[in-house]
Amino acid sequence: MSANSRLTVAAHALTWIGLYQRRGHEVATSEQIAGSVNTNPVVIRRLLAELRKAGLVESQRGAGAGWMLARDLAAITLLDVYRAIEPGPVFALHRSAPNPECVVGHGIGPAMTAVYDEVEAALRGQLAKTTLEDVLRDVLKAS
């Protein structure tokens, strides 16, 4: 099982767009963003489409086509980004119901749900504390 990097890639793309706009550019192309992320522009377009549905970015078509932030970096939290791209829970229970005649099979769902609910609340709480402005500040410090 591999770790999910969608939140990292989305935060990278949004932070890059924000810095690009601060440097005087109106819109960023998927190709430019993909160059920074080191991925295919199609991956970026698909991710930005989800972020657009959530109201975090806007797109411009035609001449001068590209992407721009819909809100300032300081007004976008990592929780906003997370909700836009990962609408479901972090963890899930079994795909098919375990054996209810087994003592573990009967009780595993409620036991794990309680833990998962706490983890989810902690994750969301931590993500809500961090804006993309914070991310950009830390990125620039590291450079």
Backbone as CSV, one residue per row, in Angstrom:
resi,resn,N_x,N_y,N_z,CA_x,CA_y,CA_z,C_x,C_y,C_z
1,MET,0.848,-1.174,0.000,0.000,0.000,0.000,0.897,1.241,0.000
2,SER,0.660,2.163,-0.899,1.483,3.361,-0.972,0.754,4.557,-0.368
3,ALA,1.527,5.542,0.027,0.959,6.758,0.608,0.339,7.616,-0.494
4,ASN,-0.682,8.352,-0.136,-1.384,9.223,-1.067,-0.701,10.597,-1.067
5,SER,-0.298,11.064,-2.234,0.400,12.353,-2.334,-0.482,13.468,-2.910
6,ARG,-1.763,13.214,-3.089,-2.632,14.205,-3.736,-2.685,15.528,-2.972
7,LEU,-2.731,15.484,-1.648,-2.766,16.721,-0.874,-1.477,17.507,-1.069
8,THR,-0.365,16.823,-1.060,0.924,17.482,-1.263,1.003,18.118,-2.647
9,VAL,0.582,17.382,-3.665,0.628,17.906,-5.036,-0.324,19.095,-5.177
10,ALA,-1.506,19.008,-4.588,-2.462,20.116,-4.669,-1.934,21.349,-3.942
11,ALA,-1.369,21.159,-2.753,-0.796,22.290,-2.017,0.369,22.897,-2.790
12,HIS,1.187,22.057,-3.404,2.306,22.518,-4.222,1.789,23.390,-5.371
13,ALA,0.809,22.874,-6.093,0.274,23.603,-7.251,-0.324,24.944,-6.840
14,LEU,-1.123,24.953,-5.803,-1.759,26.201,-5.357,-0.741,27.206,-4.844
15,THR,0.224,26.733,-4.095,1.264,27.628,-3.577,2.087,28.199,-4.720
16,TRP,2.380,27.365,-5.713,3.139,27.826,-6.870,2.350,28.902,-7.624
17,ILE,1.063,28.658,-7.835,0.227,29.651,-8.527,0.227,30.956,-7.736
18,GLY,0.077,30.878,-6.426,0.065,32.080,-5.595,1.354,32.876,-5.710
19,LEU,2.493,32.197,-5.667,3.777,32.886,-5.806,3.921,33.464,-7.207
20,TYR,3.516,32.717,-8.206,3.593,33.167,-9.600,2.774,34.436,-9.798
21,GLN,1.582,34.467,-9.212,0.740,35.658,-9.320,1.370,36.845,-8.582
22,ARG,1.971,36.607,-7.443,2.633,37.688,-6.705,3.789,38.278,-7.485
23,ARG,4.344,37.495,-8.349,5.459,37.967,-9.171,4.975,38.658,-10.440
24,GLY,3.676,38.956,-10.493,3.140,39.779,-11.567,2.472,39.059,-12.716
25,HIS,2.290,37.782,-12.620,1.645,37.015,-13.693,0.172,36.816,-13.362
26,GLU,-0.672,36.902,-14.365,-2.110,36.734,-14.136,-2.520,35.285,-14.005
27,VAL,-2.102,34.464,-14.966,-2.517,33.061,-14.980,-1.299,32.156,-15.155
28,ALA,-1.425,30.944,-14.662,-0.374,29.941,-14.802,-0.916,28.795,-15.641
29,THR,-0.096,28.262,-16.511,-0.535,27.131,-17.331,-0.284,25.822,-16.586
30,SER,-1.012,24.817,-16.988,-0.822,23.482,-16.419,0.597,22.986,-16.655
31,GLU,1.154,23.337,-17.797,2.515,22.926,-18.128,3.526,23.564,-17.180
32,GLN,3.339,24.842,-16.862,4.253,25.518,-15.947,4.183,24.891,-14.549
33,ILE,2.975,24.662,-14.081,2.787,24.073,-12.755,3.366,22.662,-12.734
34,ALA,3.089,21.892,-13.777,3.595,20.519,-13.868,5.118,20.499,-13.852
35,GLY,5.749,21.507,-14.436,7.209,21.593,-14.416,7.751,21.712,-13.003
36,SER,7.065,22.459,-12.157,7.484,22.597,-10.768,7.225,21.309,-9.981
37,VAL,6.072,20.700,-10.214,5.693,19.480,-9.494,6.470,18.264,-10.033
38,ASN,6.948,18.382,-11.266,7.633,17.298,-11.969,6.673,16.142,-12.247
39,THR,5.568,16.501,-12.871,4.569,15.503,-13.259,3.979,15.894,-14.604
40,ASN,3.077,15.107,-15.088,2.428,15.362,-16.357,1.372,16.466,-16.201
41,PRO,1.258,17.386,-17.153,0.241,18.437,-17.081,-1.188,17.905,-16.952
42,VAL,-1.449,16.712,-17.471,-2.786,16.123,-17.351,-3.116,15.863,-15.881
43,VAL,-2.138,15.419,-15.123,-2.334,15.189,-13.686,-2.719,16.500,-13.011
44,ILE,-2.033,17.568,-13.367,-2.298,18.894,-12.794,-3.687,19.375,-13.199
45,ARG,-4.041,19.235,-14.462,-5.363,19.681,-14.916,-6.488,18.962,-14.184
46,ARG,-6.344,17.672,-14.004,-7.383,16.906,-13.297,-7.510,17.364,-11.842
47,LEU,-6.385,17.583,-11.196,-6.399,18.023,-9.809,-6.968,19.437,-9.695
48,LEU,-6.559,20.321,-10.593,-7.062,21.700,-10.564,-8.556,21.757,-10.881
49,ALA,-9.049,20.825,-11.679,-10.490,20.775,-11.950,-11.257,20.494,-10.656
50,GLU,-10.727,19.615,-9.814,-11.364,19.343,-8.524,-11.295,20.582,-7.621
51,LEU,-10.164,21.263,-7.654,-9.991,22.466,-6.836,-10.882,23.602,-7.336
52,ARG,-11.140,23.630,-8.631,-12.050,24.631,-9.197,-13.475,24.393,-8.699
53,LYS,-13.905,23.136,-8.682,-15.244,22.807,-8.176,-15.419,23.254,-6.735
54,ALA,-14.334,23.245,-5.976,-14.377,23.655,-4.567,-14.213,25.163,-4.399
55,GLY,-14.031,25.887,-5.512,-13.898,27.342,-5.442,-12.532,27.840,-5.014
56,LEU,-11.502,27.011,-5.167,-10.154,27.427,-4.768,-9.358,28.034,-5.917
57,VAL,-9.667,27.625,-7.141,-9.026,28.198,-8.325,-10.080,28.516,-9.363
58,GLU,-9.685,29.344,-10.303,-10.514,29.655,-11.463,-9.675,29.385,-12.697
59,SER,-10.346,29.113,-13.795,-9.616,28.902,-15.040,-10.070,29.920,-16.068
60,GLN,-9.147,30.233,-16.946,-9.420,31.169,-18.034,-9.161,30.425,-19.332
61,ARG,-10.102,30.503,-20.261,-9.964,29.811,-21.539,-9.565,30.802,-22.627
62,GLY,-9.191,30.241,-23.759,-8.864,31.063,-24.911,-7.456,31.621,-24.830
63,ALA,-7.265,32.773,-25.492,-5.949,33.411,-25.468,-5.594,33.756,-24.035
64,GLY,-4.397,33.422,-23.625,-3.983,33.669,-22.245,-4.605,32.701,-21.265
65,ALA,-4.934,31.496,-21.741,-5.582,30.493,-20.889,-4.673,30.076,-19.753
66,GLY,-5.293,29.701,-18.654,-4.523,29.218,-17.522,-5.343,29.220,-16.250
67,TRP,-4.647,29.104,-15.140,-5.249,28.971,-13.821,-4.848,30.127,-12.924
68,MET,-5.773,30.523,-12.052,-5.473,31.564,-11.058,-6.186,31.203,-9.762
69,LEU,-5.668,31.707,-8.669,-6.312,31.461,-7.384,-7.641,32.196,-7.318
70,ALA,-8.618,31.580,-6.700,-9.915,32.224,-6.497,-9.924,33.011,-5.186
71,ARG,-8.992,32.666,-4.290,-8.853,33.347,-3.004,-7.367,33.531,-2.720
72,ASP,-7.066,34.434,-1.833,-5.690,34.663,-1.438,-5.147,33.442,-0.700
73,LEU,-3.845,33.225,-0.761,-3.228,32.099,-0.064,-3.554,32.085,1.428
74,ALA,-3.652,33.248,2.020,-3.949,33.340,3.457,-5.371,32.902,3.780
75,ALA,-6.231,32.833,2.780,-7.629,32.458,2.987,-7.908,31.007,2.594
76,ILE,-6.862,30.253,2.282,-7.011,28.842,1.917,-6.232,28.000,2.917
77,THR,-6.930,27.132,3.629,-6.249,26.237,4.562,-5.976,24.890,3.894
78,LEU,-5.089,24.147,4.495,-4.856,22.795,4.001,-6.106,21.936,4.146
79,LEU,-6.956,22.270,5.112,-8.226,21.554,5.239,-9.130,21.833,4.043
80,ASP,-9.146,23.070,3.566,-9.921,23.399,2.362,-9.461,22.542,1.180
81,VAL,-8.147,22.441,1.033,-7.573,21.668,-0.071,-7.904,20.187,0.113
82,TYR,-7.726,19.702,1.311,-8.007,18.299,1.619,-9.463,17.948,1.312
83,ARG,-10.376,18.791,1.754,-11.806,18.540,1.496,-12.117,18.528,0.005
84,ALA,-11.413,19.355,-0.756,-11.665,19.441,-2.197,-11.230,18.183,-2.934
85,ILE,-10.153,17.555,-2.469,-9.609,16.425,-3.228,-9.804,15.071,-2.566
86,GLU,-10.098,15.063,-1.275,-10.301,13.813,-0.543,-11.595,13.922,0.261
87,PRO,-12.741,13.884,-0.401,-14.000,14.112,0.311,-14.391,13.013,1.284
88,GLY,-13.835,11.832,1.124,-14.196,10.717,1.999,-13.309,10.653,3.229
89,PRO,-13.545,9.657,4.062,-12.731,9.496,5.267,-11.314,9.032,4.926
90,VAL,-10.400,9.217,5.867,-9.019,8.784,5.682,-8.935,7.262,5.652
91,PHE,-9.631,6.629,6.572,-9.610,5.179,6.682,-11.012,4.621,6.435
92,ALA,-11.060,3.395,5.978,-12.353,2.732,5.741,-12.362,1.376,6.441
93,LEU,-13.535,0.899,6.679,-13.691,-0.439,7.222,-13.627,-1.445,6.078
94,HIS,-13.847,-2.701,6.370,-13.796,-3.765,5.375,-14.697,-3.447,4.175
95,ARG,-14.293,-3.929,3.023,-15.143,-3.769,1.833,-16.362,-4.668,1.910
96,SER,-16.195,-5.812,2.497,-17.338,-6.703,2.729,-17.412,-6.968,4.231
97,ALA,-18.604,-7.163,4.713,-18.813,-7.327,6.151,-18.070,-8.550,6.676
98,PRO,-17.342,-8.394,7.795,-16.682,-9.553,8.385,-17.697,-10.526,8.997
99,ASN,-17.248,-11.671,9.348,-18.109,-12.709,9.905,-18.690,-12.268,11.250
100,PRO,-20.008,-12.068,11.333,-20.610,-11.609,12.576,-20.640,-12.686,13.662
101,GLU,-20.387,-13.927,13.294,-20.348,-15.018,14.270,-18.999,-15.081,14.980
102,CYS,-17.995,-14.413,14.419,-16.660,-14.361,15.016,-16.622,-13.200,16.003
103,VAL,-16.039,-13.401,17.168,-15.986,-12.339,18.174,-15.246,-11.104,17.639
104,VAL,-14.159,-11.318,16.915,-13.424,-10.188,16.338,-14.206,-9.586,15.176
105,GLY,-14.730,-10.450,14.316,-15.525,-9.980,13.179,-16.721,-9.155,13.616
106,HIS,-17.327,-9.518,14.727,-18.494,-8.807,15.252,-18.127,-7.428,15.819
107,GLY,-16.983,-7.326,16.487,-16.657,-6.088,17.192,-15.636,-5.182,16.536
108,ILE,-15.017,-5.636,15.444,-13.946,-4.846,14.837,-14.442,-3.516,14.285
109,GLY,-15.626,-3.500,13.698,-16.164,-2.258,13.116,-16.312,-1.140,14.129
110,PRO,-17.044,-1.365,15.217,-17.192,-0.311,16.218,-15.862,0.097,16.864
111,ALA,-14.989,-0.889,17.107,-13.700,-0.583,17.732,-12.854,0.318,16.829
112,MET,-12.764,-0.024,15.566,-11.941,0.755,14.636,-12.591,2.088,14.299
113,THR,-13.910,2.134,14.222,-14.608,3.389,13.933,-14.297,4.435,14.994
114,ALA,-14.270,4.038,16.247,-13.965,4.982,17.325,-12.566,5.564,17.157
115,VAL,-11.604,4.722,16.835,-10.230,5.189,16.626,-10.164,6.092,15.400
116,TYR,-10.763,5.647,14.313,-10.715,6.407,13.065,-11.374,7.783,13.209
117,ASP,-12.454,7.855,13.964,-13.115,9.143,14.181,-12.178,10.118,14.890
118,GLU,-11.430,9.632,15.875,-10.478,10.488,16.587,-9.334,10.932,15.679
119,VAL,-8.833,10.004,14.886,-7.745,10.327,13.952,-8.211,11.371,12.946
120,GLU,-9.397,11.167,12.407,-9.958,12.102,11.417,-10.119,13.494,12.016
121,ALA,-10.626,13.574,13.247,-10.809,14.871,13.900,-9.461,15.559,14.132
122,ALA,-8.460,14.797,14.551,-7.125,15.370,14.771,-6.515,15.858,13.459
123,LEU,-6.659,15.053,12.412,-6.128,15.428,11.103,-6.774,16.712,10.606
124,ARG,-8.078,16.766,10.638,-8.794,17.951,10.163,-8.446,19.178,11.004
125,GLY,-8.321,18.997,12.301,-7.954,20.108,13.171,-6.587,20.664,12.838
126,GLN,-5.628,19.782,12.593,-4.273,20.229,12.254,-4.240,20.909,10.894
127,LEU,-4.924,20.343,9.907,-4.947,20.940,8.567,-5.622,22.313,8.585
128,ALA,-6.609,22.487,9.455,-7.326,23.767,9.534,-6.433,24.882,10.085
129,LYS,-5.373,24.531,10.796,-4.475,25.526,11.402,-3.458,26.095,10.422
130,THR,-3.313,25.469,9.268,-2.256,25.841,8.331,-2.842,26.386,7.041
131,THR,-2.466,27.624,6.704,-2.893,28.209,5.432,-1.813,27.994,4.379
132,LEU,-2.179,28.214,3.143,-1.180,28.131,2.083,-0.181,29.295,2.174
133,GLU,-0.578,30.375,2.823,0.371,31.456,3.107,1.464,30.935,4.040
134,ASP,1.078,30.146,5.041,2.057,29.521,5.936,2.983,28.592,5.154
135,VAL,2.405,27.823,4.246,3.193,26.903,3.430,4.202,27.684,2.593
136,LEU,3.747,28.752,1.935,4.654,29.557,1.106,5.766,30.154,1.956
137,ARG,5.423,30.664,3.125,6.445,31.238,4.019,7.513,30.187,4.345
138,ASP,7.083,28.983,4.671,8.031,27.921,5.017,8.845,27.470,3.799
139,VAL,8.213,27.438,2.639,8.907,27.086,1.399,10.013,28.104,1.126
140,LEU,9.687,29.371,1.252,10.675,30.415,0.963,11.803,30.418,1.988
141,LYS,11.479,30.071,3.231,12.525,29.950,4.268,13.504,28.833,3.926
142,ALA,12.982,27.749,3.380,13.803,26.583,3.071,14.678,26.792,1.836
143,SER,14.330,27.774,1.022,15.073,27.979,-0.245,16.419,28.598,-0.028
